[in-house]
Structure formats: C-alpha cells, structure tokens
Amino acid sequence: MNTVAVIMGGGAGTRLQPLTRDRAKPAVPIAGKYRLVDIPISNCINSHLRKIYLLTQYNSVSLHEHVANTYQFDQFHRGFVRILAAQQTPDSESWYAGTADAVRKSFRYFMDESPDLIVILSGDQLYRMDFRKVIEQHIANRADVTIATKPVPRAEAGSLGIMHVGDGNRIIRFVEKPGNTPQLDELRAPMYSEERYLASMGIYIFNRKILEGLLGDPKLADFGKHIIPNAIDKYNVCSFIFDGYWKDIGTIGSFWEANLELTAPRPPFTFYDPLSPVFTHMRYLPATKINCCDLNRTLLAEGCIISGHRILHSIVGVRATVGEGTVIEHSILMGADFYDFERPVDQGPPVGIGRDCFIRNAIIDKNARIGDGVYITPDGKPDDTVTPVYTVRDGVIVIAKGAVVPPGTRL
C-alpha cells in the first residue's frame, strides 16, 4: 500500500527546558552525535517508508537545518523528508493547536502522494521499530486504525494513556492517565499472567479516508485526547503490541536516564545494530584524541580532545574538550558546534570544560564555557531552580546552551 509517514515536530517542550530554550524537542542532541528526530526518521527509512513529512512550529530553525543537511535522497529515488512548518493561510490564521490540528492543517500536502495509509509518529521518543510489521498486522486485521502499544507495569501505567484490548486485538476502551485508581484495575491486559497494562506509544496508522473523516471537526485538536477516543467509538481500532525498548523523552529526568543507559555494557537500546542503523548528519570530524584520562562506561563522540582525570558513566558529545585534572561523573556533555580556534572569542573561558573541574549528575548543553576549577552538582539545590546559567530538574543540573561559568565557580 502507498504509505506516507508524518512526524510531529513537538510543542513548546517546557518540561525539557532549558534544553528546548533555543531548539525544538526533536532537535535536542542524544547519544553524543545524534538528534532525537533521527530516531523516527531512521525507523521510517529502515522500514522502507521514504515519503516522510515533518511538522514543525516551535523553535524550529536548528531542526530545519539538521534535516536539510542530513536527509537528501538522490535524484533517482522518489523518497523525501519534507518539512511542513506552521503557517497562516486564507483558510486558517491560527498556529497548530495540537497534534491532530497540525495534521489537519497539513493534510492537503499529504494528498499530493495519494496515500492509502498515513503513519503518525512522535519526534521525541527512543525506540527501534519495523513499521512494515505494524502495517502487515493492520491489513490482516482489516483495521481502520492501529495503535502501537507497550506493556507496562502498574507503577508506570497510571501516568500514561492505557488501552483495554478485547478479542482480535481490538481496542474497546481508552483512558488517558487513569492514575493508581480502581479504574486502572479494569484496564489490565488479559494476555499477560503478570500485571501489565497496554500503554499508547503515540504511534498510529490510519486508513487515509478514516483519518480524513476524523479530522473533520476542527474542535478535535489532539490525537490522544480527542481523535483516538472518537475513533474507538466508531471504527475498528486495533492494538499492535510492541515488546521492544521504548522510552518517551519528555522530561529532563527521562532524557538523562535514557542517555546514561546507553553506556551500560549491554544497554537496553543500542546504536550498534548494523541492520537497522540510526542516521544523522555527517560532520567529517577527526578521531577523538585522549591525552590522558581514566574512562569507564563512557560514550565518546568524534572530534573530542580529552585531557581529564576521570570520566565515569557519561556521554561526551562532538567536539567536546575536557581539561587536565577534571572529573566528570554521571553526566552528559553535548559538546560544541565549533572549535575555538575556528571562531576566536574575545573574553571568558574557551568553549568546553576547563582544568581541575568536578561535574556530577549534570547536563552541559552545547557551546558552554566552563572555566578552570568549576564545581557543578545538583546537591543542595531544590528541584525547579531556574537561573539564566543553570536549571535543576529531576535531580539533574543543566547548564544552558552557550552559558559562561567563570573559573572557580561553585554551582
């Protein structure tokens, strides 16, 4: 069947601040060298879905640049990654009011490809999925809509959208964030001996005509809150149960955890799968140089210059520099967009981490300038502390993009 994929570019991303202060959620760097948007796009390419639309609105410049520089199919292939930015038109002067509203206002562009199926994806999740399997089940079930679901324990179920599945994988009920209540007991997945609940992954496959009809009411602005409950009442909506790794990157805590899990000897998600690679922008950087450092459970991206004392359980992004004597533990360094000798500065410490610093439980955003002898941890700082230089959320301290921390500072 002729299929197009639609990736949601994300809203304001307030729970990921300050990482989303200057960029959209899908443009947030992950695993040292990638961006979050690389995950759904790569899943599409590896599933032979090559007609991809990316819907954007908030802080979208860096996202547009990344996609334009990365996903260029050759002239002999009909595939594309096409950006559809929110716009005012004679039919609508308002911006996107939600996920469904974004698809509604962009629908006429999808029709250029005359699709039979439309796959709706989120731009801020970490997972690997072959969408061909979902489409095969969708066709076999003669479904109007298929929703990818993930079995989760009770401790996680209360804060997610939970599906109740009947015979033939048909979804008969959907409750958004039921909480730890008696209502949750009614939603337990019957196909598991242990207590499990089927949570929506925010991945949907629609027959084109069904989606077109569901989008007819402009008051229905969101898929999870409006479109899906409405579809369950009217159509054959089925569940595709996914047992692989999946993580929603919606908060600072989940972002920090997802990154540091990648440093395990056998991580729950790997970027080392040769049959299903994750694509990203090719930077043509030199190999990382390690002058002197004790490295343990650490991912090092290319183009780094490392002269520290110890880096433990951490991610080190592209072009990162770490000075002599510095200790970094349980942290994410996003690296830099340039070397200082490429773009000289007139004052302040150079881009990167200086000498004799101590950094623990931190995220250092791109192009930050950390002077010599700086001490950075979230210890003693209440959650939701927000300053121009740093923010503390979920027990993690985040140094903002381009921030300057003078030598000797204790944060």
N, C-alpha and C positions, 0 to 999 in steps of 0.2 A: 504493500500500500504506500501511496505517496504521503510522506510524513514530514512535518516541519517541527522544529524544537523552538521553544520560547523560554528564554532565561530571564527571570525577574532581577533587575539591577539593584533591588533593595531600596528601603526607605531611608530615613534620616540616620538610622543606626545609633540612636542615642545611648544604648546600653554598651556600645563598643567605644564610646568616647574615652580618651582623646584620639584613638586610632582613626576614627571617622571624622575628625575635625576638618580635615582638608581633602578627604577622599571618600568615595562610596564604599560600602561594605565589601562588595565583590573585588575591590581593588586593594584590599588590605593584604600585605605580604604574609606568606605562610611557608614554613619549612625552609626558610633561608633564601630561596630563589624564586618561588612561585607566587602567584596571586590567587585568592580564593576563586575568582572566576575561571581560572584554568581547570578547576575540578569538573564542573558541569560541561564545559566546552570539550574537554578531553574525553569525558564519558560519551558524549554525543559522537565525536569523531571515531572513537574506538567501536561504537555501536553502528557505524556506517550511516549515521544521521548527519548529513553535511549541509543541510539548509537550516541555519541557526539564526534566530533573531535575539538580540539583547536589548531589553527595555530599560532605559536609564532615566534618572531625574535628578537626584541629589548629588552634589559634589562630583560630577561625572567626568571632569576633564582628564584626570590621570587614568581612569578606567578606559575612556575612549582612546587615549594614547597607547595604552598597553595592548588593547585588542587590535588596533590598527597596525601596530608594529609587529604583532605576533602571528595573527591568523590571516595569511594571504594565500589563498589557493591559486594554483596555476591556471592559465588560460584554457587548458584542456579539460578542466573539471568544472561541473556546474555547482559545486558547493560554495558556500559563503558563510561568513559571520557578519551579519548586518546589524548595525546599531540603530535603534529607533529611540531617539530622545523625546522626552515630553515636549509638546508644542501646543501653542494656541492655534486654532483653526476656525474657519467660519462656523463649523458645527459645534465647537466647544472652546471656550476661552479659559477653562479651568485646567489645572495640572492634574496628575494622576491622584485619585482619592483612595486608592487601594490596589491590591494585586489584580483583581478582576477588572477594575476600571481601567488599569493600564492596558490589559489585553483587549478590552472593548474598544479603546481609542486607537489601538494599533491594528485592529482586526483586518481592515481593508488592505493592509500591506501583505498580510499572510495570504490573502486570497489571490495575489499575483501568482502563487505557486499551485493553486487549485488543490490543496491538500485534502486527503481523506481523514488523516489523524493529526491532532495537534498535541504535542508533549509539552507540558508546563513544568518548569524546573526552577528551583531556588538558586540564587547565586552565592549563597553563604553557608554551604554545607560541605563536609569532608566525607567522601564515600567513593566506592568504585562499583558501578552497576552496568550490566549489559542490557540496554533498553530493548534489544531485539527479543529477549525472553519475555519482557513485560508485554510487548506488542503481540507476540505469539499467543500468550495467555488471554489477552484482551480479545483477540479474534476468536480463539477457541471457545470462550465464554459467551460470545456474541454480546459483549458488554457495550453499553453506551459510554460509560466512564469507568476507568480503572484507577485506583488509588494505591500507590505503593505504601505498605505499612511495615512497621518494625516491631517485633515482640519486645516488650519492656517489662521490668518488674514493677510491682506496686509502688515502690518508693519513687519511681520516675513518672508513673502514669498520671498522677493527679495534676501535673502541670502541663500535660500535652493534650492534643486532640485525639480522643480514643474512639475507635471504630468497633461496633459489635457486628460480627460476621455470622451469617446463617449458612444454609445449605448452598453448595455450589459456589463458595467464596463470595456470595452476595452480601453486601453491606446493608444492614437493615436499620442501623441506628448510628448516630454520630453525636458525641458530646465533647464540647470544647472545654478543656481544663476542668474536669469534674471534681478535682480535689480528693482528699482522703475521706470520702463520704460513703454512705450506703449506696449511693447511685453508682459509685465505681464498682462495687461488688457485682452489679447487674451486667457489667461490660466485660467481665473476664472472658478471655479467649478459650473456647471449649476444646480446641485441638491440642492443648498442652496439659501434661499431667501436673507440672508445677504452675504456680500462679503467674500468669502472663497476660498482658493486655496489648492489643494491636494499636500502635500509635501512628498517626498520619505522618509521613515523611515530607509532605508538601510537594510530592511528585505525582502529577496527574496526566492521564492520557484520555483525551476526549475525541469522540467522533465529531468531525467538523460541524455537521448540521446541529448536533445536540448542543455543542458549545455556543454556536451562534444563537440558538433559541434561549439558552440560559442567560446569555449576556443582554437579552432584550430589555430588561428592566434596569434603567440607569441607577436606581437606588441601591442595587446589589453591588457593593463596591469591593468586596473581599471574597476570595475563594473559600478560605476556612470558615468564615463566619456566615456567609450568605449563599454562595453558589453551591457548595457541596451539600449542605443540609437540604437545599431546594432540589438538587438532583436526586438525592436518595429517595425523596418522596415521590418522584415522577418516573425515574428511569432505572434501568438495570445497571447498578453501580457495584463493581466488584473490587475485591482486595487482591493485590499481589503481595505476598508475604516475603520480605527480604530478611535473610538471616545474617548478612554480612555486616561489616563495620559501617557505622553511620553516626556522624556527630554534627549537631546543629551549632554553628559558630555564632552565637547570638550575644554572648557576654564576654567580658574580659577574662573571667574565670575559665569558661569553656575554651576560649581561644588559647590561653596559657597552657591548659591541660592537654589540649589536642596537639599542640606543638611539641611539648616535652615528652609526650607518649612516643613520639617518633624516634626518640633517642634510645629506646629500650633495645636490648639485643634481638628480641623478636617482637617488634611493635605490632599492635593490633591493626594498623594500617601501614602499608609500605609504598614508597615511591620507586621501588626497585623491580617492579613487575615488567619484564621485557615485552610481554604480550599485550599489556594494557598501560602504556606509558602515559604520564601526565606531561602535556606540552606547555611550553612557556616561551617567553622572549629570549632569543639567543643574544647574549651580550658580548661574546668573544673576548672574555676576560682571561688573564693569565692564571696559572695554577696558584692555589693558596700557598703562601710561604710561612713556615713556622720556624722562627728564630730560636725560641726556647719556650716550652710550655708543657705542663702536665695536662693531658687531655683525657677525659673519661666520660663516656656516654654523651658525646657531643657531635652534632652535625655541623660541618664547616662548608659553607658555600664557596664558590670560586672567587678569586681576586682578593683574598684577605691577606693581611700581614699581621702575624700573631707573635708577640714577644712577651706574653704574660707569664705569671707564675703557675696558675691553675685555672682550668675551665672545666666545670663539672655539671653534667646533666643540663646541657644548654644548647641553644641554636645560635649559630653565628652566620649572619646574612652576608650578602655580596658586598665586596669592597670594605668589609669591616677591618678596622685597625685596633689592636689592643697593645698598650704599652707595657714595658717591663715591670714585673712585680705585682701585676694586677690579678685579683682573684674574682672569678665570676661563677656563681652557683645558681642552678635552677632558674635560669634567665633566658630571655630571647633578645638577641641583638639583631635588629633588622638591617644593619649595615648602612650603606650610603649610595647615593646616585652619582657620586663623582669622587675623585681623589683631590686632596687639597692642592697638589701640585698642578692639577688641571684647572682649578678655579681658586686662585690665591685669595686669602682673607686678610683684612687689614688689622683685625684685633680679635682678642679672645682665643681660647684653645682651638686647635685644629679639629676637624671632623673626626670622630672616633672616640675611643676610650684612652685616657692618659695613663701615666705611670702610677703604680702603687695605689690603685683604686680597689675598693671592695664593693661588689654588686651581688645582691641575693634577692630572689623572688621578684624579679623586675622584668619589664619590657622596655627596651630602649628603642624608640622609633627612629626612622631613617634620619640621617644627616645631623643627629645630635652631637654636640661638642661637650665632652666630659673632660674636665681638666684633671691635672695630676692630684693624687691624694684625695679623691672624692669618695664618700661613703654613701651608698644607696641601698636602703632596705625599707620595707613597709612596716617594720617593727615600731610599735608605739603610736602608729598613726591610724585614726579611725577610718573605716570604710566611707567612701563618698567624699573624701577630702579632695578638693579641686583647687589647683593653683595654675597660673599660666605655664609653669615649668613641669609640674607633675600632677598626677591624679592617682588616688588609691581606690581600687575596687576589687572586691572578692579576694582580699588578702594579697593583692599584687600591686606594686607601684609601677606606674607607666610614665616614662619621660617622653614628653611630646616631641613630635617631629620638628627638627631644626632647633630644639631648645639648647640653651647655653648654660652649663653648670660650671661656675668658676672653680679654679683649683682650691682644694681644702674644704669644700662644702660638704656638710653632713646632712643628708636627707633621710 
